[in-house]
Amino acid sequence: MKQRSLFQKIAAAPHILWAIMFIAAPMLFVLYFAFTDADGNFSFSNITSLSQYGNVFILSIAFALIATVVCLLIGYPLAYFMAKQKPRTQKILMVMIMLPMWCNLLIRTYALMALLDNGGLLNSLLEQLGVGRVPIVGTYFGVILGMVYDFLPYMVLPIFTAMTKLDKRYIEASYDLGCNGWQTITRIIMPLTASGVISGVTMVFVPSISTFYISQKLGAGKIDLVGDTIERLFQNVSTYNVGAAMSLVMMVLILISIFVMNRFSDDRTTAPVRGGLK
Amino acid sequence: MKILSKCYMGVIFFLLYIPIIVLIVFSFNDAGSLSEFTKPSLVWYEELFRDEEALSSLVNSLIIAVSSSLIATVIGTFGALGLHRMKSRYIKGSVNALTNIPMMNPDIVTGVSMMLLFVAVGTFLKTRQLFGFGTMLIAHVTFNLPYVILSVMPRFKQLDKSLSEAAQDLGCTPSKAFFKAELPEIIPGIVSGLMLGFTMSLDDFVISHFVSSPNFQTLPLYVYNQTAHDVKFSMYALCAMIVFIITVILLVVNFAGSFGSRKSRAIRR
């Protein structure tokens, strides 16, 4: 019988201690700051005062949802086409998707801004063509475009991984059983890659709803999202409490949406099995 | 259909790369303008290299990335070992859930929460000098930990239980059995955890933004501060160089990766 030494018993102790001190304790401080006023007395005033930021929340959620849907609509076919290539091409394409991911978000956003800016390359080209300058930076469209551009690889990669893991025999079986190409995609490939879609959606939605650099740069400081507001509230000691309340609300919103999405995905992945049993 | 799919991929990859290509091309633009390219020159690169702040922030970034990923790997590897051997499912599950919080949360919430912790500790100790290298290191170790656990834990799960028993039958103490028989099996997981932590740490901006002080900057923070107000062409040069370095590393890793696996396959035969 294997013996559990003292060494093995205490091996996890530093990790647990670290997690309590630097993961659990900070979360408790968010709670503490969110439910106290500047003097440290318990109060709900921070949460209730968030109502003035209602528009900011709605705008953030809308932007993040639109960006996620657009990423999915662009990314899913891309991942599908990538997965249909030869293994060697697949590897090259995967490196090409990963390269922008490895570049810092600031660099990608800054590069996009350089292209789209009012004095940028695109606008001077448009002007020379006689179309005239089109303001993109500083508009809702610009910010959403920035989110899509920055986070598209995060959508493509998990879906692509799910596609390559898919057993090719399912697709052959579906053709053998009389499905056409479109039916095979909707009935076999889509349900079986739902897990990739779920992680892709999470990886796009969460950073989109909490970003502040993209809205600062591509919104030209004119568009305020939740991330911008939190960042600003934490620049001043007197607004830490409201900032903590806002972070807490955003965290809860994200947890709820992840939970709902996982429930939704469970239904979809089991659907073909249920159909098959009938 | 085949042509259509090729066209689609071509268009998306073109759109994905065009801003980066424009950035690189215009970093060589002598005029320092985004609308017209006058003549190629290295003037912005020269300006960048004259900036000592850029160099010191690069050094800071490397120091933080190396030390935080090493610390996280040590703590995380022993953590994964301890958790794997732990009997109580309840403790195991709750520690795992706790560790995953920084991975699930948006970076801004993690950053804000750590900032509040340090602010509270700072008020308790009545000091304002808390923020700096130490707070940054703690924050980076914390967000690296889940990635280390994520890469090491599966290795422990795949481990053959009889390996450690055999080593102990042959006279090893349990700890010696771990170091001699089991550690070599989980090394690949440890290495990938270390690499993951290193790149995550080098790349992080948001969390660092909240736990830094003006006198200790990493490279992403430097880029952020420099691009806060107006367009700076030396930043284009810096970004272009970073993109170039990442491209080289990715190509080398992929080339060396296939070479390495071919080698190990040959050895196994």
Contacts between the chains, C-beta under 8 A, distances in Angstrom:
chain1	res1	chain2	res2	distance
A	2	B	161	7.3
A	2	B	164	6.3
A	2	B	165	5.3
A	2	B	168	6.9
A	2	B	174	7.7
A	3	B	168	7.0
A	3	B	174	5.7
A	4	B	85	6.6
A	4	B	174	7.2
A	5	B	173	6.9
A	5	B	174	3.6
A	5	B	175	5.7
A	7	B	174	6.4
A	7	B	175	4.1
A	7	B	178	7.4
A	8	B	81	6.9
A	8	B	82	6.7
A	8	B	85	5.1
A	8	B	174	6.2
A	8	B	175	7.6
A	8	B	178	7.4
A	9	B	82	7.5
A	10	B	82	7.3
A	11	B	78	4.4
A	11	B	79	7.2
A	11	B	81	4.7
A	11	B	82	3.6
A	11	B	85	7.4
A	12	B	78	6.7
A	12	B	79	4.9
A	12	B	81	7.1
A	12	B	82	2.4
A	12	B	83	5.2
A	12	B	86	6.6
A	12	B	95	7.3
A	13	B	82	7.0
A	14	B	75	5.1
A	14	B	78	6.5
A	14	B	79	7.0
A	15	B	75	5.2
A	15	B	76	6.5
A	15	B	78	6.6
A	15	B	79	2.7
A	15	B	80	7.9
A	15	B	82	6.8
A	15	B	83	7.5
A	15	B	95	7.5
A	15	B	99	7.6
A	15	B	145	7.2
A	15	B	149	7.9
A	16	B	79	7.3
A	16	B	82	7.9
A	16	B	95	5.7
A	18	B	75	5.8
A	18	B	141	7.3
A	18	B	142	7.2
A	18	B	145	6.8
A	19	B	95	6.4
A	19	B	98	4.8
A	19	B	99	5.5
A	19	B	145	7.2
A	20	B	98	7.5
A	22	B	114	7.0
A	22	B	117	7.3
A	22	B	138	5.9
A	22	B	139	7.8
A	22	B	141	7.7
A	22	B	142	4.5
A	23	B	98	5.6
A	23	B	99	7.0
A	23	B	101	5.3
A	23	B	102	6.3
A	23	B	142	6.2
A	24	B	98	5.9
A	25	B	117	5.7
A	26	B	110	7.8
A	26	B	113	3.5
A	26	B	114	5.0
A	26	B	116	6.3
A	26	B	117	4.3
A	27	B	101	6.8
A	27	B	113	5.6
A	29	B	113	6.4
A	29	B	116	4.1
A	29	B	117	5.2
A	29	B	120	5.6
A	30	B	109	7.4
A	30	B	112	6.9
A	30	B	113	4.8
A	30	B	116	6.1
A	32	B	116	8.0
A	33	B	116	5.6
A	74	B	12	6.5
A	77	B	8	6.4
A	78	B	8	7.0
A	78	B	9	6.4
A	78	B	12	5.3
A	81	B	5	4.1
A	81	B	6	7.9
A	81	B	8	6.1
A	81	B	9	5.3
A	82	B	9	6.9
A	84	B	5	6.9
A	91	B	254	7.1
A	93	B	9	7.4
A	95	B	250	5.7
A	95	B	251	7.4
A	95	B	254	5.7
A	96	B	13	6.1
A	98	B	250	6.6
A	99	B	246	6.7
A	99	B	247	6.3
A	99	B	250	5.9
A	100	B	16	5.9
A	100	B	17	7.6
A	100	B	20	6.9
A	102	B	199	7.3
A	102	B	203	7.6
A	102	B	246	4.9
A	102	B	250	6.5
A	103	B	20	7.1
A	103	B	242	6.9
A	103	B	243	5.7
A	103	B	246	5.9
A	104	B	203	5.6
A	104	B	205	6.7
A	104	B	220	5.6
A	104	B	223	7.2
A	104	B	242	6.9
A	105	B	203	8.0
A	105	B	205	6.6
A	106	B	205	5.9
A	106	B	220	5.8
A	106	B	223	5.0
A	106	B	224	6.0
A	106	B	227	7.1
A	107	B	20	7.9
A	107	B	23	7.7
A	107	B	223	7.2
A	107	B	239	4.4
A	107	B	242	6.2
A	107	B	243	6.8
A	108	B	19	7.2
A	108	B	20	7.3
A	110	B	23	7.4
A	110	B	223	7.6
A	110	B	227	5.7
A	110	B	235	6.9
A	110	B	239	6.4
A	111	B	19	4.0
A	111	B	20	5.2
A	111	B	22	6.9
A	111	B	23	4.0
A	111	B	239	6.7
A	112	B	19	4.5
A	114	B	19	6.9
A	114	B	22	6.3
A	114	B	23	5.6
A	114	B	26	6.8
A	114	B	34	5.7
A	114	B	231	7.4
A	114	B	236	7.1
A	115	B	18	6.8
A	115	B	19	4.6
A	115	B	22	5.1
A	115	B	23	7.9
A	117	B	34	6.4
A	117	B	231	7.7
A	119	B	33	7.7
A	119	B	34	5.9
A	119	B	35	5.7
A	120	B	34	4.8
A	120	B	35	7.0
A	121	B	22	5.7
A	121	B	26	7.6
A	121	B	34	5.8
A	121	B	35	6.7
A	123	B	35	7.6
A	124	B	34	7.8
A	124	B	35	3.8
A	124	B	36	6.9
A	149	B	15	7.7
A	149	B	16	7.4
A	149	B	19	7.2
A	152	B	12	7.9
A	152	B	16	6.9
A	153	B	16	7.6
A	206	B	106	5.2
A	207	B	106	6.6
A	207	B	107	7.5
A	209	B	106	7.1
A	210	B	106	3.5
A	210	B	107	7.0
A	210	B	108	4.7
A	210	B	109	7.2
A	212	B	108	7.0
A	213	B	205	7.4
A	213	B	224	7.3
A	217	B	227	7.5
A	227	B	108	5.6
A	230	B	108	5.9
A	230	B	112	6.5
A	231	B	108	7.2
A	231	B	209	7.9
A	234	B	112	6.0
A	234	B	115	6.6
A	234	B	210	6.7
A	240	B	116	7.0
A	240	B	119	7.2
A	243	B	112	6.7
A	244	B	112	7.0
A	244	B	116	6.4
A	247	B	108	7.1
A	247	B	109	5.0
A	247	B	112	5.0
A	247	B	113	7.4
A	250	B	106	7.0
A	250	B	109	6.8
A	251	B	105	6.3
A	251	B	106	7.6
A	251	B	109	5.2
A	254	B	105	7.8
A	254	B	106	6.6
A	255	B	104	7.9
A	258	B	104	7.6
